[in-house]
Amino acid sequence: MFGQQVVNGLMLGSVYALVAVAFTFTIGILNFLNFSIPGIFMVTGMATWAMLKAGVALPIVVVLGLALGAALSFLVERFIFRASTHSDHYVPLVGSMAFLILFENLVLIRWGSDLQRLELPFADTSMRIAGLVIGIPQVIGLLLAVGAVWALAAIMRRTRLGRGLRTIAENPETATLLGVRVGRVVPTVFIIGGVFTALAGLLFAVNYQQVSPFMGEEVALKGISAMVIGGMGNIWGAILGGLVIGVVETAAITWFGARAVDIGVYGLLLLILFFRPTGLLGGHAGERA
Amino acid sequence: MLLDIQGLSVRYGRIAAVRDASVNVAEGEVVAVLGANGAGKSSLLKAAIGLVTPNSGHILFAGSDATRWSTAQRLANGLVLVPEGRRIVMSLTVEENLLMGAYARRDLEAVRKEIGVIYERFPNLGERRHMLASVLSGGELQMLAIGRGALARPRLMMLDEPSLGLSPRLVQELFRHLVEINRTGLALLLVEQNTRKALGIASRAYVMELGRVVMSGTPGELLADDRLEAAYLGTGAKA
């Protein structure tokens, strides 16, 4: 029973983790809390449903979904982040919230406010390992989440782009001085964030087979909490935080009922913040991303 | 002239940091810019590298008008600034900082070789190559900053107060190293408060006061001038 809850929690947590990575990556490098992320998550989820319903093959849905997330995130960079380069920190934050609400309402106009169900041929495929029921789509989802973060960490550690981004994170002016064209590199941050968010939206739609125009809001809170629990700006922390929240959430449902879920999740958040204000993997800037 | 700054003015709001300053550096030359805090020396260098936009004047580099070039373009053409306070990226390792110096270069094999030469010259950097730069001492950070600047393969390296915060022994080593890299054909534009040391290696110098260039000449001419003596070499001047 306990093992099964952990398995289910990890699957749910991988969605939170991906959203948390998108949040924490943007914050770690640009010091920007991008509230359009849950909007992009929802649009990708809804688009996944609409495309599957229209008979588009799943691999094409995945590619188009990821491209959509990247494109929307790039749009946010152009319209909000770039325009407010010299404004106060709160200006892009509020601007990105406007994008979230815009995305939600555009989807509401197009598809209405109903919960939509996805019909998937492989939804019930699962395997049994040592008495645990493990859904194959969920396993693929978890592997994708961990793989994507591993790839991002490798880019940050080992490539020229990664060094440039870490220099921007510490001091954009120093980066400029060293020849980094900051204005051209910043969109990369948004595109990477958009791809992680879209991956989360796709996974959610496929794993839980239901989407709605409001699916971004709960995931936003859980994703931000996962980022804080893991340690701001730390992508491995975001993964850990997401998985912890997923496991706590499923465990709380099983043992204390659905009404206790948020008390469990946010109680944990408060406890961790009380005893480790920098988050589980948070430390000084040197350990970031 | 390799670098020819003509009639440059820089304003921050209502404050004029640089007023109608003209400074030039020939190929392979060492030129010093002297002056007290707030004389506009740092602003002059920041305008030269493109971090601040001048309100008037021109910056010519190797015969081209570079006034509107981006910092990356200036770097690509061989102009580099080793900034005040060194600006080493503390969350990167020593080696990653050096690689950032070569950010625009594609000839990675040559870069590796040049980094190896820097490690030979400064074994302390070599031993700590995979440690975060934050473990380095002030002197090591300055050598790292100069090495990082050199990896951009500049024709002219501008240095803003490189001796700041270093012990007399390290200042000695720093200036010895500057002479060494100048011998490889690299021109230097050196902003310094350590007047005697700077004049010791420069072939020409400018003195700035309240944003203006008030004196210029060879070290011999400037040292013979009572005004320089009074302002920068009298009591309190660092030897």
Interface residues (C-beta under 8 A of the other chain):
Chain A: R160 R163 G164 R166 T167 A169 E170 N171 E173 T174 T176 L177 L178 G179 V180 R181 A285 G286 R288
Chain B: I49 L51 S70 T71 A72 L75 A76 L81 P83 R87 V89 M90 S91 L92 E96 L99 M100 G101 Y103 A104 L132 S134 R148 A152
